Amino acid sequence: MVMDFHVFDTYVKSKNGHVMHFDVVTDKNNVEYAITYAKKWLESIGEKEAKITSEECKFCHTQSVSEEIEIDIMTDGYFIAKIDGCPE
């Protein structure tokens, strides 16, 4: 069975003023969950104070994902796809 996952396009300003662009990928088509997951990830990289609302995190599209990403989503509830300006 192929599951569809929901992608939320996210742009957040970091402490140093740079913009981090990343996608929050989750099995829940709900922006509030996506924002919660983004905050959790931001805190894990030392960006707890970053502003994130439905203005910074918007539903983009629905897609299938690789098995590795699907396992992360089933384990953690989400996957962060780093696009630009994110720490390694």
N, CA, C and O atoms as a Tinker XYZ file with bonds, in Angstrom:
   352  protein
     1  N      0.841000   -1.180000    0.000000    73     2
     2  CA     0.000000    0.000000    0.000000    64     1     3
     3  C      0.890000    1.249000    0.000000    63     2     4     5
     4  O      1.804000    1.372000    0.816000    81     3
     5  N      0.616000    2.148000   -0.901000    73     3     6
     6  CA     1.374000    3.401000   -0.970000    64     5     7
     7  C      0.609000    4.462000   -0.192000    63     6     8     9
     8  O     -0.572000    4.710000   -0.438000    81     7
     9  N      1.307000    5.077000    0.748000    73     7    10
    10  CA     0.691000    6.145000    1.537000    64     9    11
    11  C      1.051000    7.493000    0.941000    63    10    12    13
    12  O      2.131000    7.680000    0.382000    81    11
    13  N      0.132000    8.415000    1.072000    73    11    14
    14  CA     0.422000    9.788000    0.678000    64    13    15
    15  C      0.837000   10.581000    1.909000    63    14    16    17
    16  O      0.267000   10.424000    2.988000    81    15
    17  N      1.827000   11.425000    1.731000    73    15    18
    18  CA     2.314000   12.270000    2.809000    64    17    19
    19  C      2.168000   13.726000    2.391000    63    18    20    21
    20  O      2.227000   14.056000    1.207000    81    19
    21  N      1.981000   14.573000    3.364000    73    19    22
    22  CA     1.677000   15.972000    3.116000    64    21    23
    23  C      2.920000   16.816000    3.381000    63    22    24    25
    24  O      3.599000   16.658000    4.395000    81    23
    25  N      3.193000   17.704000    2.452000    73    23    26
    26  CA     4.405000   18.514000    2.485000    64    25    27
    27  C      4.017000   19.963000    2.776000    63    26    28    29
    28  O      3.176000   20.551000    2.097000    81    27
    29  N      4.658000   20.519000    3.810000    73    27    30
    30  CA     4.427000   21.907000    4.204000    64    29    31
    31  C      5.711000   22.690000    3.956000    63    30    32    33
    32  O      6.735000   22.452000    4.595000    81    31
    33  N      5.635000   23.623000    3.019000    73    31    34
    34  CA     6.767000   24.455000    2.628000    64    33    35
    35  C      6.980000   25.500000    3.724000    63    34    36    37
    36  O      6.056000   26.232000    4.078000    81    35
    37  N      8.207000   25.566000    4.260000    73    35    38
    38  CA     8.456000   26.384000    5.446000    64    37    39
    39  C      9.689000   27.258000    5.265000    63    38    40    41
    40  O     10.742000   26.804000    4.819000    81    39
    41  N      9.521000   28.537000    5.628000    73    39    42
    42  CA    10.618000   29.511000    5.612000    64    41    43
    43  C     10.675000   30.160000    6.988000    63    42    44    45
    44  O      9.694000   30.747000    7.443000    81    43
    45  N     11.838000   30.052000    7.658000    73    43    46
    46  CA    11.985000   30.583000    9.009000    64    45    47
    47  C     13.287000   31.373000    9.087000    63    46    48    49
    48  O     14.309000   30.952000    8.546000    81    47
    49  N     13.246000   32.515000    9.760000    73    47    50
    50  CA    14.464000   33.320000    9.947000    64    49    51
    51  C     15.220000   32.791000   11.167000    63    50    52    53
    52  O     14.647000   32.635000   12.246000    81    51
    53  N     16.491000   32.523000   10.983000    73    51    54
    54  CA    17.322000   31.995000   12.075000    64    53    55
    55  C     17.809000   33.143000   12.969000    63    54    56    57
    56  O     17.600000   34.318000   12.666000    81    55
    57  N     18.463000   32.774000   14.076000    73    55    58
    58  CA    19.018000   33.759000   15.019000    64    57    59
    59  C     19.957000   34.738000   14.328000    63    58    60    61
    60  O     19.988000   35.923000   14.658000    81    59
    61  N     20.718000   34.232000   13.371000    73    59    62
    62  CA    21.704000   35.093000   12.706000    64    61    63
    63  C     21.111000   35.859000   11.527000    63    62    64    65
    64  O     21.836000   36.525000   10.788000    81    63
    65  N     19.780000   35.765000   11.349000    73    63    66
    66  CA    19.113000   36.545000   10.314000    64    65    67
    67  C     18.990000   35.879000    8.958000    63    66    68    69
    68  O     18.371000   36.427000    8.046000    81    67
    69  N     19.579000   34.695000    8.820000    73    67    70
    70  CA    19.469000   33.969000    7.555000    64    69    71
    71  C     18.125000   33.246000    7.488000    63    70    72    73
    72  O     17.550000   32.876000    8.511000    81    71
    73  N     17.642000   33.055000    6.271000    73    71    74
    74  CA    16.383000   32.326000    6.086000    64    73    75
    75  C     16.695000   30.850000    5.885000    63    74    76    77
    76  O     17.520000   30.481000    5.049000    81    75
    77  N     16.022000   30.019000    6.663000    73    75    78
    78  CA    16.114000   28.567000    6.492000    64    77    79
    79  C     14.859000   28.117000    5.759000    63    78    80    81
    80  O     13.743000   28.433000    6.170000    81    79
    81  N     15.046000   27.384000    4.682000    73    79    82
    82  CA    13.933000   26.849000    3.902000    64    81    83
    83  C     13.952000   25.331000    4.058000    63    82    84    85
    84  O     14.954000   24.676000    3.771000    81    83
    85  N     12.837000   24.791000    4.516000    73    83    86
    86  CA    12.729000   23.343000    4.669000    64    85    87
    87  C     11.277000   22.923000    4.510000    63    86    88    89
    88  O     10.359000   23.733000    4.634000    81    87
    89  N     11.093000   21.649000    4.234000    73    87    90
    90  CA     9.746000   21.086000    4.161000    64    89    91
    91  C      9.512000   20.222000    5.385000    63    90    92    93
    92  O     10.392000   19.476000    5.814000    81    91
    93  N      8.309000   20.332000    5.946000    73    91    94
    94  CA     7.858000   19.416000    6.983000    64    93    95
    95  C      6.984000   18.396000    6.260000    63    94    96    97
    96  O      5.984000   18.759000    5.641000    81    95
    97  N      7.362000   17.123000    6.338000    73    95    98
    98  CA     6.611000   16.065000    5.674000    64    97    99
    99  C      5.968000   15.212000    6.760000    63    98   100   101
   100  O      6.653000   14.732000    7.662000    81    99
   101  N      4.661000   15.022000    6.676000    73    99   102
   102  CA     3.935000   14.288000    7.712000    64   101   103
   103  C      2.754000   13.547000    7.103000    63   102   104   105
   104  O      2.350000   13.820000    5.973000    81   103
   105  N      2.206000   12.605000    7.865000    73   103   106
   106  CA     1.016000   11.886000    7.384000    64   105   107
   107  C     -0.267000   12.627000    7.754000    63   106   108   109
   108  O     -1.362000   12.185000    7.408000    81   107
   109  N     -0.133000   13.745000    8.452000    73   107   110
   110  CA    -1.299000   14.533000    8.876000    64   109   111
   111  C     -1.423000   15.770000    8.001000    63   110   112   113
   112  O     -0.493000   16.573000    7.917000    81   111
   113  N     -2.568000   15.924000    7.351000    73   111   114
   114  CA    -2.786000   17.098000    6.501000    64   113   115
   115  C     -3.378000   18.211000    7.355000    63   114   116   117
   116  O     -4.547000   18.571000    7.225000    81   115
   117  N     -2.520000   18.750000    8.243000    73   115   118
   118  CA    -2.967000   19.726000    9.217000    64   117   119
   119  C     -1.796000   20.647000    9.531000    63   118   120   121
   120  O     -0.758000   20.194000   10.013000    81   119
   121  N     -1.962000   21.942000    9.257000    73   119   122
   122  CA    -0.853000   22.878000    9.428000    64   121   123
   123  C     -0.428000   23.002000   10.889000    63   122   124   125
   124  O      0.747000   23.248000   11.163000    81   123
   125  N     -1.351000   22.839000   11.829000    73   123   126
   126  CA    -0.985000   22.942000   13.246000    64   125   127
   127  C      0.007000   21.842000   13.644000    63   126   128   129
   128  O      0.953000   22.092000   14.391000    81   127
   129  N     -0.218000   20.622000   13.137000    73   127   130
   130  CA     0.751000   19.541000   13.391000    64   129   131
   131  C      2.092000   19.891000   12.754000    63   130   132   133
   132  O      3.141000   19.709000   13.371000    81   131
   133  N      2.059000   20.393000   11.520000    73   131   134
   134  CA     3.301000   20.730000   10.819000    64   133   135
   135  C      4.086000   21.790000   11.594000    63   134   136   137
   136  O      5.307000   21.696000   11.714000    81   135
   137  N      3.388000   22.793000   12.116000    73   135   138
   138  CA     4.050000   23.840000   12.898000    64   137   139
   139  C      4.652000   23.253000   14.174000    63   138   140   141
   140  O      5.774000   23.596000   14.546000    81   139
   141  N      3.914000   22.377000   14.841000    73   139   142
   142  CA     4.424000   21.720000   16.055000    64   141   143
   143  C      5.700000   20.932000   15.742000    63   142   144   145
   144  O      6.681000   21.009000   16.482000    81   143
   145  N      5.679000   20.180000   14.644000    73   143   146
   146  CA     6.861000   19.396000   14.261000    64   145   147
   147  C      8.022000   20.315000   13.891000    63   146   148   149
   148  O      9.168000   20.036000   14.245000    81   147
   149  N      7.737000   21.405000   13.184000    73   147   150
   150  CA     8.791000   22.352000   12.815000    64   149   151
   151  C      9.418000   22.961000   14.069000    63   150   152   153
   152  O     10.638000   23.098000   14.154000    81   151
   153  N      8.574000   23.327000   15.049000    73   151   154
   154  CA     9.100000   23.887000   16.303000    64   153   155
   155  C     10.000000   22.881000   17.018000    63   154   156   157
   156  O     11.052000   23.240000   17.545000    81   155
   157  N      9.577000   21.627000   17.029000    73   155   158
   158  CA    10.360000   20.568000   17.672000    64   157   159
   159  C     11.732000   20.451000   17.001000    63   158   160   161
   160  O     12.756000   20.352000   17.678000    81   159
   161  N     11.742000   20.464000   15.676000    73   159   162
   162  CA    12.998000   20.361000   14.950000    64   161   163
   163  C     13.849000   21.606000   15.167000    63   162   164   165
   164  O     15.052000   21.504000   15.408000    81   163
   165  N     13.228000   22.784000   15.083000    73   163   166
   166  CA    13.965000   24.034000   15.290000    64   165   167
   167  C     14.624000   24.057000   16.667000    63   166   168   169
   168  O     15.771000   24.483000   16.801000    81   167
   169  N     13.909000   23.605000   17.680000    73   167   170
   170  CA    14.485000   23.541000   19.027000    64   169   171
   171  C     15.689000   22.613000   19.050000    63   170   172   173
   172  O     16.680000   22.895000   19.724000    81   171
   173  N     15.608000   21.491000   18.309000    73   171   174
   174  CA    16.701000   20.513000   18.304000    64   173   175
   175  C     17.965000   21.061000   17.644000    63   174   176   177
   176  O     19.054000   20.537000   17.877000    81   175
   177  N     17.836000   22.112000   16.820000    73   175   178
   178  CA    19.019000   22.702000   16.174000    64   177   179
   179  C     19.393000   24.051000   16.793000    63   178   180   181
   180  O     20.182000   24.805000   16.224000    81   179
   181  N     18.816000   24.347000   17.969000    73   179   182
   182  CA    19.190000   25.561000   18.684000    64   181   183
   183  C     18.484000   26.818000   18.204000    63   182   184   185
   184  O     18.958000   27.929000   18.441000    81   183
   185  N     17.341000   26.646000   17.522000    73   183   186
   186  CA    16.590000   27.796000   17.007000    64   185   187
   187  C     15.211000   27.872000   17.663000    63   186   188   189
   188  O     14.209000   28.126000   16.995000    81   187
   189  N     15.173000   27.651000   18.971000    73   187   190
   190  CA    13.907000   27.611000   19.706000    64   189   191
   191  C     13.094000   28.898000   19.569000    63   190   192   193
   192  O     11.864000   28.860000   19.604000    81   191
   193  N     13.774000   30.042000   19.411000    73   191   194
   194  CA    13.088000   31.338000   19.374000    64   193   195
   195  C     12.580000   31.716000   17.985000    63   194   196   197
   196  O     11.942000   32.756000   17.818000    81   195
   197  N     12.858000   30.880000   16.994000    73   195   198
   198  CA    12.445000   31.218000   15.623000    64   197   199
   199  C     10.923000   31.348000   15.532000    63   198   200   201
   200  O     10.182000   30.540000   16.092000    81   199
   201  N     10.476000   32.378000   14.817000    73   199   202
   202  CA     9.044000   32.606000   14.643000    64   201   203
   203  C      8.513000   31.642000   13.589000    63   202   204   205
   204  O      9.022000   31.584000   12.470000    81   203
   205  N      7.486000   30.889000   13.959000    73   203   206
   206  CA     6.849000   30.003000   12.985000    64   205   207
   207  C      5.347000   29.959000   13.236000    63   206   208   209
   208  O      4.879000   29.536000   14.293000    81   207
   209  N      4.619000   30.405000   12.235000    73   207   210
   210  CA     3.155000   30.404000   12.257000    64   209   211
   211  C      2.679000   29.868000   10.911000    63   210   212   213
   212  O      3.482000   29.395000   10.107000    81   211
   213  N      1.386000   29.941000   10.671000    73   211   214
   214  CA     0.864000   29.499000    9.371000    64   213   215
   215  C      1.305000   30.442000    8.239000    63   214   216   217
   216  O      1.094000   30.138000    7.065000    81   215
   217  N      1.915000   31.579000    8.589000    73   215   218
   218  CA     2.503000   32.447000    7.554000    64   217   219
   219  C      3.830000   31.872000    7.051000    63   218   220   221
   220  O      4.160000   31.999000    5.872000    81   219
   221  N      4.585000   31.243000    7.950000    73   219   222
   222  CA     5.895000   30.673000    7.590000    64   221   223
   223  C      5.804000   29.225000    7.132000    63   222   224   225
   224  O      6.726000   28.724000    6.489000    81   223
   225  N      4.724000   28.555000    7.448000    73   223   226
   226  CA     4.568000   27.114000    7.176000    64   225   227
   227  C      3.232000   26.900000    6.460000    63   226   228   229
   228  O      2.166000   27.024000    7.063000    81   227
   229  N      3.308000   26.580000    5.169000    73   227   230
   230  CA     2.084000   26.458000    4.372000    64   229   231
   231  C      2.037000   25.107000    3.659000    63   230   232   233
   232  O      3.054000   24.587000    3.200000    81   231
   233  N      0.815000   24.553000    3.580000    73   231   234
   234  CA     0.644000   23.308000    2.825000    64   233   235
   235  C      1.086000   23.540000    1.387000    63   234   236   237
   236  O      0.754000   24.558000    0.780000    81   235
   237  N      1.836000   22.589000    0.851000    73   235   238
   238  CA     2.349000   22.703000   -0.510000    64   237   239
   239  C      1.726000   21.650000   -1.425000    63   238   240   241
   240  O      1.086000   21.989000   -2.420000    81   239
   241  N      1.913000   20.375000   -1.086000    73   239   242
   242  CA     1.382000   19.302000   -1.922000    64   241   243
   243  C      1.405000   17.982000   -1.161000    63   242   244   245
   244  O      1.896000   17.903000   -0.035000    81   243
   245  N      0.868000   16.956000   -1.796000    73   243   246
   246  CA     0.843000   15.604000   -1.243000    64   245   247
   247  C      1.643000   14.707000   -2.183000    63   246   248   249
   248  O      1.547000   14.822000   -3.405000    81   247
   249  N      2.436000   13.808000   -1.590000    73   247   250
   250  CA     3.279000   12.931000   -2.408000    64   249   251
   251  C      3.582000   11.637000   -1.675000    63   250   252   253
   252  O      3.331000   11.511000   -0.476000    81   251
   253  N      4.130000   10.672000   -2.417000    73   251   254
   254  CA     4.664000    9.478000   -1.776000    64   253   255
   255  C      6.124000    9.778000   -1.418000    63   254   256   257
   256  O      6.720000   10.709000   -1.960000    81   255
   257  N      6.692000    8.989000   -0.508000    73   255   258
   258  CA     8.071000    9.212000   -0.061000    64   257   259
   259  C      8.834000    7.895000   -0.078000    63   258   260   261
   260  O      8.241000    6.825000   -0.219000    81   259
   261  N     10.148000    7.978000    0.066000    73   259   262
   262  CA    10.970000    6.773000    0.121000    64   261   263
   263  C     10.668000    5.990000    1.400000    63   262   264   265
   264  O     10.102000    6.529000    2.351000    81   263
   265  N     11.047000    4.741000    1.408000    73   263   266
   266  CA    10.817000    3.893000    2.573000    64   265   267
   267  C     11.524000    4.443000    3.810000    63   266   268   269
   268  O     10.982000    4.381000    4.914000    81   267
   269  N     12.747000    4.990000    3.629000    73   267   270
   270  CA    13.495000    5.543000    4.764000    64   269   271
   271  C     12.750000    6.716000    5.394000    63   270   272   273
   272  O     12.651000    6.810000    6.617000    81   271
   273  N     12.230000    7.601000    4.562000    73   271   274
   274  CA    11.485000    8.756000    5.076000    64   273   275
   275  C     10.180000    8.296000    5.718000    63   274   276   277
   276  O      9.779000    8.820000    6.757000    81   275
   277  N      9.524000    7.324000    5.105000    73   275   278
   278  CA     8.280000    6.800000    5.671000    64   277   279
   279  C      8.517000    6.222000    7.069000    63   278   280   281
   280  O      7.695000    6.412000    7.965000    81   279
   281  N      9.629000    5.523000    7.259000    73   279   282
   282  CA     9.968000    4.966000    8.580000    64   281   283
   283  C     10.156000    6.095000    9.588000    63   282   284   285
   284  O      9.668000    6.009000   10.714000    81   283
   285  N     10.868000    7.163000    9.187000    73   283   286
   286  CA    11.036000    8.325000   10.079000    64   285   287
   287  C      9.683000    8.919000   10.462000    63   286   288   289
   288  O      9.456000    9.249000   11.626000    81   287
   289  N      8.793000    9.054000    9.498000    73   287   290
   290  CA     7.473000    9.640000    9.762000    64   289   291
   291  C      6.665000    8.734000   10.685000    63   290   292   293
   292  O      5.992000    9.217000   11.595000    81   291
   293  N      6.727000    7.441000   10.459000    73   291   294
   294  CA     5.975000    6.506000   11.311000    64   293   295
   295  C      6.557000    6.472000   12.729000    63   294   296   297
   296  O      5.831000    6.215000   13.689000    81   295
   297  N      7.862000    6.731000   12.863000    73   295   298
   298  CA     8.521000    6.727000   14.164000    64   297   299
   299  C      8.330000    8.052000   14.906000    63   298   300   301
   300  O      7.949000    8.069000   16.077000    81   299
   301  N      8.602000    9.165000   14.207000    73   299   302
   302  CA     8.634000   10.489000   14.847000    64   301   303
   303  C      7.398000   11.339000   14.564000    63   302   304   305
   304  O      7.158000   12.328000   15.256000    81   303
   305  N      6.615000   10.967000   13.556000    73   303   306
   306  CA     5.449000   11.750000   13.168000    64   305   307
   307  C      5.733000   12.698000   12.022000    63   306   308   309
   308  O      4.811000   13.231000   11.404000    81   307
   309  N      7.023000   12.909000   11.734000    73   307   310
   310  CA     7.381000   13.870000   10.689000    64   309   311
   311  C      8.792000   13.611000   10.169000    63   310   312   313
   312  O      9.562000   12.845000   10.749000    81   311
   313  N      9.102000   14.270000    9.064000    73   311   314
   314  CA    10.447000   14.270000    8.490000    64   313   315
   315  C     10.725000   15.694000    8.038000    63   314   316   317
   316  O      9.842000   16.344000    7.478000    81   315
   317  N     11.930000   16.189000    8.271000    73   315   318
   318  CA    12.333000   17.512000    7.809000    64   317   319
   319  C     13.228000   17.337000    6.574000    63   318   320   321
   320  O     14.290000   16.718000    6.638000    81   319
   321  N     12.771000   17.893000    5.462000    73   319   322
   322  CA    13.573000   17.903000    4.242000    64   321   323
   323  C     14.246000   19.274000    4.143000    63   322   324   325
   324  O     13.603000   20.269000    3.809000    81   323
   325  N     15.539000   19.311000    4.436000    73   323   326
   326  CA    16.293000   20.567000    4.408000    64   325   327
   327  C     16.505000   20.992000    2.964000    63   326   328   329
   328  O     16.969000   20.205000    2.139000    81   327
   329  N     16.163000   22.242000    2.661000    73   327   330
   330  CA    16.282000   22.724000    1.287000    64   329   331
   331  C     17.385000   23.758000    1.159000    63   330   332   333
   332  O     18.270000   23.613000    0.315000    81   331
   333  N     17.349000   24.807000    1.988000    73   331   334
   334  CA    18.334000   25.870000    1.831000    64   333   335
   335  C     18.544000   26.577000    3.173000    63   334   336   337
   336  O     17.582000   26.875000    3.881000    81   335
   337  N     19.802000   26.841000    3.516000    73   335   338
   338  CA    20.115000   27.620000    4.697000    64   337   339
   339  C     19.977000   26.880000    6.020000    63   338   340   341
   340  O     20.043000   27.501000    7.081000    81   339
   341  N     19.787000   25.574000    5.977000    73   339   342
   342  CA    19.628000   24.775000    7.202000    64   341   343
   343  C     20.975000   24.184000    7.617000    63   342   344   345
   344  O     21.803000   23.881000    6.757000    81   343
   345  N     21.205000   24.018000    8.911000    73   343   346
   346  CA    22.457000   23.379000    9.351000    64   345   347
   347  C     22.479000   21.913000    8.923000    63   346   348   349
   348  O     21.437000   21.278000    8.760000    81   347
   349  N     23.672000   21.404000    8.750000    73   347   350
   350  CA    23.816000   19.996000    8.341000    64   349   351
   351  C     23.381000   19.045000    9.417000    63   350   352
   352  O     23.441000   17.830000    9.229000    81   351
